[in-house]
């Protein structure tokens, strides 16, 4: 009796897992992190500051940015779980060009910061849409979901929309939509940031409304 039960249970697990994998494949989601290595990722400076520990990408130490270099993206949905230490500062860049070093002002950065000296908190579009209260806490895993369609950017934290921004036509300034790479930020020696479950789905260019 017990053997039959175990066999049936195992079969159900296989069916459910296969269905889940098939659903993700149909939806078009692609994993950007294999949980073991930094395959496809490239630190632009201080490569020793990025490691993989217990299935998680960890950033420590002085400034460094970890680029996903296999392809560029324009319209997309991006999801990642993130966790930051007390006083830590990080972010997720998109539409970013590759830079060997320094601070960047092209593309956009979705901020990760709950208690750093910079008052612009988690979920903000740095220098564009500023949130001064964080929707999450230090040392706690949360989900960051970024959606870019045409000129519109939506940022969700744990499923809640915290930013819904449409870039004006002809907008000027350093923070601009376009096309580019994703990059994870390690901001300073006091910061320790962690990322897992990193995935992306390409979206078609939205049609402009007829005039």
C-alpha positions in Angstrom: 0.0 0.0 0.0 2.8 2.4 0.9 4.7 1.6 -2.2 1.7 2.4 -4.4 1.2 5.7 -2.7 4.8 6.8 -3.1 4.8 5.8 -6.8 1.6 7.8 -7.4 2.9 10.8 -5.4 6.2 10.8 -7.4 4.2 10.7 -10.6 2.2 13.7 -9.6 5.3 15.6 -8.8 6.8 14.9 -12.2 3.5 15.9 -14.0 3.3 19.2 -12.0 6.9 20.0 -12.5 6.7 19.3 -16.3 3.5 21.4 -16.5 5.2 24.3 -14.7 8.3 24.1 -17.0 6.0 24.0 -20.1 4.0 27.0 -18.8 7.2 29.1 -18.3 8.4 28.1 -21.8 5.1 29.2 -23.3 5.1 32.4 -21.4 8.5 33.2 -22.8 10.4 33.6 -19.5 14.2 33.0 -19.7 16.5 32.4 -16.7 19.6 34.6 -16.6 21.3 32.9 -13.7 22.0 29.1 -13.5 22.3 29.2 -9.7 25.9 27.9 -9.8 28.1 30.2 -11.9 28.3 33.7 -13.3 28.0 32.3 -16.9 26.8 35.1 -19.1 27.7 37.8 -16.5 30.7 40.1 -16.5 31.9 42.4 -13.8 33.2 45.7 -15.3 35.7 46.3 -12.4 36.8 44.4 -9.3 35.6 41.0 -10.4 36.5 39.6 -7.0 33.5 41.5 -5.5 31.0 39.1 -7.1 30.5 35.5 -6.0 27.9 32.7 -6.1 27.1 31.4 -2.7 24.3 28.8 -2.0 22.6 29.5 -5.3 22.7 33.3 -4.9 24.7 36.0 -6.6 26.4 38.1 -3.8 28.1 41.5 -4.3 30.5 42.9 -1.7 33.2 45.6 -1.5 33.9 48.7 -3.5 32.0 49.8 -6.5 31.4 47.3 -9.2 28.7 46.5 -11.7 27.8 43.0 -12.9 26.6 43.0 -16.5 24.5 40.4 -18.2 26.4 40.4 -21.5 24.8 37.7 -23.7 22.2 40.1 -25.2 20.6 43.5 -25.1 17.0 44.2 -24.4 14.5 47.0 -25.3 10.9 46.0 -24.3 10.8 43.4 -21.5 9.7 42.1 -18.2 12.5 41.5 -15.7 12.1 39.7 -12.3 14.6 39.1 -9.6 14.6 38.4 -5.9 16.9 40.7 -4.0 18.1 41.3 -0.4 20.2 44.2 1.0 22.0 44.6 4.3 21.3 47.5 6.7 22.8 50.6 5.3 23.4 48.9 2.0 22.9 50.4 -1.5 22.4 48.7 -4.8 20.3 48.7 -7.9 19.3 47.0 -11.1 20.2 48.9 -14.3 18.5 48.4 -17.7 19.1 49.9 -21.2 22.7 50.4 -20.1 25.7 50.6 -22.3 28.8 48.7 -21.2 31.3 50.9 -19.2 34.7 49.7 -18.0 34.4 51.7 -14.8 32.7 54.6 -13.0 29.2 55.7 -12.3 26.7 55.7 -15.1 23.9 58.0 -16.2 22.6 56.4 -19.3 19.6 54.0 -19.2 17.7 53.7 -15.9 18.4 52.3 -12.4 15.7 50.7 -10.2 17.0 51.5 -6.8 17.6 49.0 -4.0 18.1 50.9 -0.7 16.2 50.8 2.5 18.4 52.6 5.0 21.5 54.0 3.2 22.4 57.6 3.5 21.0 58.3 0.1 17.3 59.0 0.9 16.0 57.6 -2.5 14.6 54.2 -1.5 13.9 50.8 -3.0 11.8 50.8 -6.2 12.7 54.4 -7.3 13.9 55.2 -10.7 17.1 56.9 -9.6 17.2 60.6 -10.5 13.8 60.3 -12.2 11.1 59.1 -9.8 12.1 59.3 -6.2 10.5 57.3 -3.4 11.4 58.3 0.2 9.8 55.4 2.0 10.9 51.8 1.2 8.3 49.2 0.5 10.5 46.5 2.0 13.0 45.9 4.8 16.7 45.2 5.2 17.9 41.6 5.4 14.6 40.5 3.8 14.1 38.9 0.4 11.8 40.8 -1.9 10.8 40.6 -5.5 11.7 43.3 -8.0 9.6 43.3 -11.2 10.5 45.8 -13.9 8.3 46.2 -17.1 9.3 48.3 -20.0 6.9 48.8 -22.9 7.8 51.6 -25.3 8.1 54.8 -23.2 6.5 53.3 -20.1 8.3 51.9 -17.1 6.5 50.0 -14.3 8.4 48.9 -11.2 6.7 46.5 -8.8 8.0 45.4 -5.4 6.5 42.2 -4.1 3.7 42.5 -6.6 2.8 46.1 -5.7 3.2 48.9 -8.3 5.5 51.6 -6.8 6.4 53.4 -10.0 4.4 53.9 -13.2 6.4 56.4 -15.3 6.0 57.4 -19.0 9.0 59.1 -20.5 7.8 62.2 -22.4 8.4 62.3 -26.2 11.6 64.2 -26.9 12.7 64.0 -23.3 16.2 65.3 -22.7 18.7 64.4 -20.0 21.0 61.5 -19.1 18.4 59.0 -17.9 16.7 57.8 -21.1 15.0 54.8 -22.5 16.6 53.0 -25.5 18.1 49.6 -25.6 21.0 48.0 -23.7 22.2 45.6 -21.1 21.1 44.7 -17.6 23.6 45.3 -14.7 23.5 44.6 -11.0 25.2 47.2 -8.8 27.6 46.8 -5.8 27.7 50.4 -4.5 30.2 50.6 -1.7 32.2 48.7 0.9 29.4 49.0 3.4 26.9 47.2 1.1 26.2 43.5 0.7 23.6 42.7 -1.9 22.1 39.3 -2.9 20.2 38.3 -6.1 18.4 35.1 -7.1 15.7 33.8 -9.5 16.8 36.3 -12.2 14.6 36.0 -15.3 13.5 38.0 -18.3 10.8 37.9 -20.9 11.0 39.9 -24.2 8.0 42.0 -25.1 7.0 43.3 -28.6 7.2 47.0 -29.3 3.8 48.4 -28.4 1.8 49.9 -31.3 1.3 53.7 -31.2 -2.3 54.8 -31.1 -3.8 55.9 -34.4 -4.3 59.7 -34.8 
